[in-house]
Amino acid sequence: MDVARYRAHCPTCPWTSRDFSRYSTAENAARAHADEKNHASHVIDQYGLRVTGSTVRPGEEI
């Protein structure tokens, strides 16, 4: 069985995180990038598709 992979991705710059097996870890990476670079980021799945509802905007609370 293939384990789902998630990555944080920024559509504003060329940054994409490493693969994570847990969605929450990828979301934390997206949040850190959004806050550090002031870019909206989101989580993508193993197929490179944005996960619905995963957009993180700079300064957004959890």
N, C-alpha and C positions, 0 to 999 in steps of 0.2 A: 504494500500500500504506500502510495506517495504521500509524504507529509506536506501539508500546505505551507507555502512560503509567502512571507509578506516583506515588503520593503517600503521605506519612506521615500517619497519622491517630490522634487520641487520642479514645477513647470516653468519657473522664472529663470533658474540657472541650471547648469548641467549636473547638479548634485543628485545622487541616488544612494541610499544607505546600503549596507550589506543585507543579506537575507536573514530573516528572523522566522522562527517557527511559531511564534506567538504574535497575534495581531496587536496586543497591547504594547509589546516592546517596540514594534514598528511605529505605532502611534506616538509613543514617547519620543522616538527619534525624530519624527515629523514635527512634534511640538518644540523640541529643542532647536531644530533648524529654523522654524518659523520665528521663534523668539530671538535667536542669535542673528539671523540675517534679515529679519523683517520681511520675509517672503511667506506667502500662503503655501502650505505643503499639504500632501495627502498620502494615503497608504495605497500601494498597488499590490495586486496578487501575483501569483507565480506566472500568470499569462501577460502581465504588464497592464492590466486593466485597473482603473481606479475603483477602490471599494466605495460603494455608495455611503455617504454620510461621514467619510473619513477626513474631510477637509479641515485643516487646522490653520487658523489665522493668527498673526502675531498679536500677542497680548491677550489672547482668548483664555478664559478660565476653564478648568477641567469640568 
